[in-house]
Amino acid sequence: MTSGFSGFSGFSGWARVGLLLACAGLAAGCGSGSPRASQNRGATASAPAVTVPLSTSLVTAQGTWAITVMGGSAASDNNFWQLFVRPAGASQWSLVTPPGVADNGGLVAAGTGKSLVIGFRPSQDLAFSPLATSTDTGKNWTPGLLDADLANDPGAIAVDPSGQALALLQDGIIQTAPTAAAAAAGRWSELTTRQALAASAPGRNCGLRELDAVSFGVNRTPMAVGSCERPGVAGVFIDASGTWQSAGLVLPAEFRGDRAQVLGLAATSGGNAALLLAGDSLLVAWSNGTRWTVSAPVAGVGSGSVRASGFGTGGSAWLLLSGGRAETISGPGTAWHSLPPVPPGTMTLAPAGTATLGLGGVWDALAVSGSELTVWRLTKGAWAKVQLIKVPIEYGSSS
């Protein structure tokens, strides 16, 4: 984006004032880290097997959204995270990154049928996580506030259609806001912590090391997922009236000797979809609220191989792996489908068709070169360039 942190261009006047006052009123201030933000999330647990990149895509009733990083070196703060949208029924993408907030730390998103919520991870002099919500495909944004450091995970935010929200923080705390209005006003409260979950019966059974995502299950039940030390156990937990329990996901027999990490979790129309790493294999598991169905594995996935991942409609999922490899799956009962090698610079994938997303499906690959985004569309088995977006980046600025 072209505006600096203090500009807030693109927000209405009352929203500019509201977010500035919120910033000024924080006890931690805008120029120093809060106690929570300074804690090391991995201080009491070994590192997860895979760090899931923030680049991703998701589908809402408004359209298809994609998050990717552009620009230059992160070490020089010249990396700028951007949000793009392809409205429902449209074929072209547009840049809709909320303006006026430093985004070098990364973006995370959660969608409902009517809205999309974007969270900004702290960077530069930003010591908290601003939020922004849009109900009109990014044309206008309403600011919100999370007085804490969002986790560096694409599943760090979840929003229920009722407006209830969950946020996973960098130190492993899960916070909740009962309504969209409460979240916008910064009225969040602690739901649980990684330490508390690890000390619970299902956490001890799993040997919980890290939390990696939050979501909602059936009946608006909060859920959390992570990585386990104990082989053969999947770390998927549900909050049953204040008591955290195992969600009942059991790994297939051939993976009972492998440590598992749940890389992502998404709500579907009938339950949830979870992306798992077991040993060197990736699987998707789907729940209808009472039982889980597990896909066949994508084998040969080593540490650092996952470049991006995401979920689509109907429980579909996609993986972008090293070496230009991409895998997609349409939902329960379907098989993984390998796409042709993706174009150079591809940072994320997004479904371009609204029906079949596996064999014969249509996909967009979003490739980045500096400040240029090239959209490639897969049709009839070949990638074709369909759009070029030049993003107005001011190198050396904060957003």
C-alpha positions in Angstrom: 0.0 0.0 0.0 1.1 3.6 -0.5 -0.1 5.1 2.8 1.9 5.1 6.0 0.7 3.9 9.4 -0.6 7.3 10.5 -2.5 8.0 7.3 -5.6 5.7 7.6 -6.7 6.8 4.1 -9.8 4.9 2.9 -11.5 4.8 6.4 -14.4 7.0 7.2 -13.7 10.0 9.5 -15.2 8.4 12.6 -13.3 5.2 12.0 -10.0 7.0 11.7 -10.6 8.8 15.0 -11.8 5.6 16.7 -8.7 3.5 15.8 -6.3 6.4 16.6 -8.0 6.8 20.0 -7.9 3.1 20.6 -4.2 3.0 19.9 -3.6 6.0 22.2 -5.5 4.4 25.0 -3.7 1.1 25.1 -1.8 0.6 28.3 1.1 -0.9 26.3 1.1 2.0 23.9 2.0 1.9 20.2 5.7 2.0 20.5 6.6 -0.7 22.9 5.8 -4.4 23.2 3.2 -5.6 25.7 4.2 -8.4 28.1 2.2 -11.0 26.2 3.6 -9.9 22.9 7.2 -10.3 24.2 6.7 -13.8 25.4 8.3 -16.6 23.4 5.5 -18.9 22.2 7.9 -21.8 22.0 9.6 -21.3 25.3 8.1 -24.3 27.0 7.6 -26.6 24.0 9.7 -27.9 21.1 9.2 -26.3 17.8 6.4 -27.6 15.4 7.5 -29.9 12.6 6.2 -27.4 10.0 5.8 -23.6 10.2 2.7 -22.9 8.1 3.2 -19.8 5.8 0.6 -17.0 6.1 0.0 -17.0 2.3 -3.5 -18.6 1.8 -6.9 -18.2 0.2 -10.5 -18.6 1.4 -13.9 -18.5 0.0 -16.9 -16.6 1.4 -20.3 -15.6 0.0 -18.7 -12.2 -1.0 -16.1 -13.9 -3.1 -12.6 -15.5 -3.1 -9.9 -13.9 -1.1 -6.1 -14.4 -1.3 -3.3 -13.2 1.0 0.3 -13.0 -0.1 3.5 -11.1 0.6 5.0 -8.7 -1.9 7.9 -6.3 -2.2 11.4 -7.0 -1.1 13.5 -8.0 1.9 11.7 -8.7 5.2 15.0 -7.8 7.0 14.7 -4.3 5.6 11.0 -4.1 6.3 10.3 -4.0 2.6 7.9 -7.0 2.7 4.3 -5.9 2.4 1.4 -8.3 2.9 -1.5 -7.8 0.6 -5.1 -8.9 0.4 -6.8 -9.5 -3.0 -10.4 -10.4 -3.8 -12.2 -11.9 -6.8 -15.9 -11.1 -6.1 -18.5 -13.8 -6.5 -19.3 -14.2 -10.2 -16.3 -12.1 -11.3 -13.2 -13.2 -13.2 -10.8 -10.5 -12.2 -8.9 -9.9 -8.9 -8.6 -6.5 -7.1 -6.3 -5.2 -4.5 -8.2 -4.5 -1.3 -5.7 -4.4 1.5 -7.1 -2.2 4.3 -5.0 1.0 4.2 -3.2 3.0 6.8 -1.9 0.1 9.1 1.6 -1.4 9.1 1.3 -4.8 7.5 4.9 -6.0 7.4 4.2 -8.5 10.2 1.6 -10.4 8.1 -2.1 -10.7 7.6 -4.5 -13.4 8.8 -8.2 -13.6 7.8 -11.5 -15.3 8.8 -14.7 -15.1 6.9 -18.4 -15.7 7.5 -21.2 -15.6 5.0 -21.5 -11.9 5.2 -18.1 -10.5 6.2 -14.4 -10.9 6.2 -12.2 -10.0 9.1 -8.5 -9.2 8.6 -6.0 -9.2 11.5 -2.6 -7.4 11.3 0.2 -9.0 13.1 2.4 -6.5 15.0 5.5 -5.1 13.3 7.6 -2.0 13.3 6.2 0.2 16.2 2.9 -1.7 16.3 2.6 -3.6 19.6 -1.0 -4.9 19.1 -3.1 -6.4 16.4 -5.5 -4.0 14.6 -8.5 -5.7 12.9 -10.6 -4.6 9.9 -14.0 -6.0 8.7 -15.6 -5.6 5.3 -19.1 -6.6 4.2 -18.7 -5.2 0.6 -15.7 -7.1 -0.9 -13.2 -4.7 0.6 -14.6 -1.5 -0.7 -15.0 -0.2 2.9 -13.4 -1.4 6.1 -14.5 -1.0 9.7 -11.6 -1.0 12.2 -11.4 -3.2 15.3 -8.9 -4.0 17.9 -7.1 -6.9 19.6 -4.8 -5.7 22.3 -2.4 -8.6 21.8 0.0 -10.2 19.4 -1.8 -12.5 16.9 0.0 -15.8 16.3 2.0 -16.3 13.2 -0.5 -18.8 11.8 -3.1 -18.4 9.0 -5.7 -20.0 11.3 -5.1 -17.5 14.1 -8.6 -15.9 13.8 -12.0 -17.5 13.6 -15.5 -15.9 13.3 -18.8 -17.6 13.8 -21.8 -16.5 11.7 -23.3 -15.1 15.0 -20.3 -12.8 15.3 -18.5 -14.6 18.1 -14.8 -14.5 17.5 -11.7 -16.5 18.5 -8.1 -15.3 18.4 -4.9 -17.4 18.9 -2.1 -15.3 20.3 1.6 -15.6 19.8 2.1 -16.8 23.4 -0.5 -19.6 23.0 -3.4 -17.8 24.7 -6.8 -18.1 23.1 -9.0 -15.1 23.5 -12.7 -14.8 22.6 -15.2 -11.9 21.9 -18.9 -12.7 22.2 -20.0 -10.5 19.3 -18.6 -8.6 16.3 -19.2 -5.3 18.1 -17.3 -6.5 21.1 -14.4 -7.6 18.9 -14.4 -4.2 17.2 -14.3 -2.4 20.5 -11.5 -4.5 21.8 -13.6 -6.4 24.4 -11.8 -9.7 24.4 -11.4 -12.2 27.2 -9.2 -15.2 27.8 -10.8 -18.6 26.9 -7.8 -20.9 27.6 -4.0 -21.2 27.1 -1.7 -23.7 25.6 -0.4 -24.5 29.0 -3.9 -25.2 30.3 -4.8 -27.3 27.3 -1.6 -29.2 27.6 -2.4 -30.0 31.3 -5.9 -31.2 30.5 -6.6 -34.9 30.1 -6.8 -34.7 26.2 -3.7 -32.5 26.2 -1.7 -34.9 28.3 -2.8 -37.8 26.1 -1.7 -35.9 23.0 1.5 -34.4 24.6 0.5 -31.0 23.2 3.4 -29.0 22.1 1.9 -26.1 20.1 -1.4 -24.6 19.1 -1.7 -23.8 15.4 -5.3 -22.7 14.6 -8.7 -22.0 16.1 -12.2 -22.5 14.6 -15.8 -23.2 15.5 -17.5 -26.6 15.2 -21.1 -27.6 15.2 -23.4 -25.6 17.5 -20.8 -22.8 17.6 -18.4 -24.9 19.7 -14.9 -23.4 20.0 -12.2 -25.6 18.6 -8.4 -25.5 18.8 -5.7 -27.7 17.0 -2.0 -28.1 17.3 1.0 -30.5 17.3 1.4 -33.5 19.5 4.5 -35.1 21.1 2.8 -38.5 21.5 2.9 -40.6 18.2 -0.4 -41.5 16.6 -2.5 -38.8 18.3 -4.1 -35.8 16.6 -4.4 -32.6 18.6 -8.0 -31.5 17.9 -9.9 -30.2 20.9 -13.4 -28.9 21.5 -14.7 -26.7 24.3 -17.7 -28.6 25.7 -19.4 -26.1 28.1 -16.1 -24.9 29.5 -14.3 -28.3 29.6 -11.9 -29.1 26.8 -12.2 -32.5 25.3 -10.7 -34.5 22.4 -12.7 -34.0 19.2 -12.3 -37.7 18.5 -10.0 -37.6 15.4 -8.1 -40.9 15.2 -5.2 -41.3 12.7 -5.3 -44.2 10.2 -3.4 -47.3 11.5 -0.4 -46.8 9.2 0.3 -43.4 11.0 -0.1 -44.6 14.6 3.7 -44.5 15.0 4.1 -41.0 13.7 3.9 -37.6 15.4 1.1 -35.5 14.1 0.6 -31.8 13.6 -2.7 -30.2 12.6 -1.7 -27.5 10.2 -5.1 -25.9 9.6 -8.8 -26.1 10.6 -11.8 -24.7 8.8 -15.5 -24.7 9.4 -17.7 -26.3 6.7 -21.4 -26.3 6.1 -21.7 -29.6 7.9 -18.8 -29.7 10.3 -15.1 -29.1 10.0 -12.1 -29.9 7.8 -8.6 -30.3 9.2 -5.2 -30.5 7.4 -2.8 -32.8 9.1 0.9 -33.7 8.8 1.7 -37.2 10.0 5.3 -38.2 9.6 6.1 -37.1 6.0 2.5 -37.4 4.8 -0.3 -34.8 4.6 -3.9 -35.7 5.0 -7.3 -34.0 5.3 -9.9 -35.1 7.8 -13.5 -34.1 7.7 -16.0 -34.2 10.6 -19.8 -34.1 10.3 -20.0 -33.4 14.0 -20.1 -37.0 15.1 -17.5 -38.9 13.1 -14.3 -38.2 11.1 -13.4 -39.3 7.6 -9.7 -39.2 6.6 -8.4 -38.8 3.1 -5.6 -40.8 1.5 -2.2 -39.3 2.1 0.0 -37.0 0.1 3.4 -38.6 0.7 7.0 -37.3 0.6 6.4 -34.0 2.4 9.5 -33.0 4.3 10.1 -30.2 6.6 9.9 -26.9 4.8 8.0 -28.4 1.8 4.7 -26.7 2.6 4.8 -23.3 0.9 1.1 -22.5 1.3 -2.3 -24.2 2.0 -5.9 -23.4 2.2 -9.5 -24.5 2.2 -12.4 -24.0 -0.3 -16.1 -24.7 -0.3 -17.5 -28.2 0.5 -14.5 -29.3 2.5 -12.1 -28.9 -0.4 -8.4 -28.1 0.3 -5.2 -27.4 -1.6 -1.5 -27.6 -1.0 1.4 -25.7 -2.5 4.6 -27.6 -2.0 8.2 -27.0 -2.9 9.4 -27.7 -6.5 6.3 -26.2 -8.1 4.1 -29.1 -6.8 0.5 -28.5 -6.1 -2.2 -30.9 -4.8 -6.0 -30.4 -4.5 -8.8 -32.4 -3.1 -12.5 -31.7 -3.5 -13.9 -33.0 -0.2 -14.9 -36.2 1.6 -14.7 -39.3 -0.5 -12.5 -37.8 -3.2 -8.9 -38.4 -4.1 -6.0 -35.9 -4.2 -5.3 -34.5 -7.7 -1.9 -33.2 -8.8 -2.0 -29.9 -10.7 0.5 -29.2 -13.5 3.7 -27.5 -12.1 2.7 -24.0 -11.0 4.1 -20.9 -12.7 7.4 -19.4 -11.2 6.8 -17.1 -8.2 3.5 -18.7 -7.3 2.7 -17.7 -3.7 -0.8 -19.0 -3.2 -3.6 -20.9 -5.0 -7.3 -20.1 -5.2 -10.3 -22.0 -6.7 -11.5 -20.2 -9.8 -14.5 -22.5 -10.4 -17.4 -22.8 -8.1 -18.2 -26.5 -8.7 -15.6 -29.2 -9.1 -12.3 -28.3 -7.5 -10.5 -31.6 -8.1 -10.0 -33.3 -11.4 -11.2 -31.0 -14.1 -11.5 -28.0 -11.7 -10.4 -24.5 -12.4 -7.7 -22.8 -10.3 -5.9 -19.5 -10.1 -2.2 -19.3 -9.2 -1.1 -15.9 -7.8 2.6 -15.3 -8.7 4.6 -12.5 -7.2 7.6 -10.6 -8.6 8.4 -7.5 -6.5 5.4 -5.2 -6.7 3.7 -7.1 -9.5 1.1 -9.8 -9.1 0.4 -12.1 -12.1 -2.7 -14.3 -12.1 -2.5 -17.5 -14.0 -5.6 -19.6 -14.6 -5.6 -23.4 -15.0 -8.1 -24.4 -17.7 -8.0 -27.5 -19.8 -4.8 -28.7 -18.1 -2.6 -25.6 -18.8 -1.8 -22.4 -17.0 -2.6 -19.2 -18.9 -1.8 -15.6 -17.8 -5.1 -13.8 -17.3 -4.3 -10.7 -15.3 -1.4 -8.4 -14.1 -1.8 -6.2 -11.0 0.8 -3.6 -10.2 0.7 -2.8 -6.5 1.8 0.7 -5.5 4.4 -0.1 -2.9 6.5 2.6 -1.4 9.7 0.9 -0.3 10.9 2.1 3.1 7.4 2.9 4.3 5.5 0.7 6.8 2.4 -0.2 4.8 
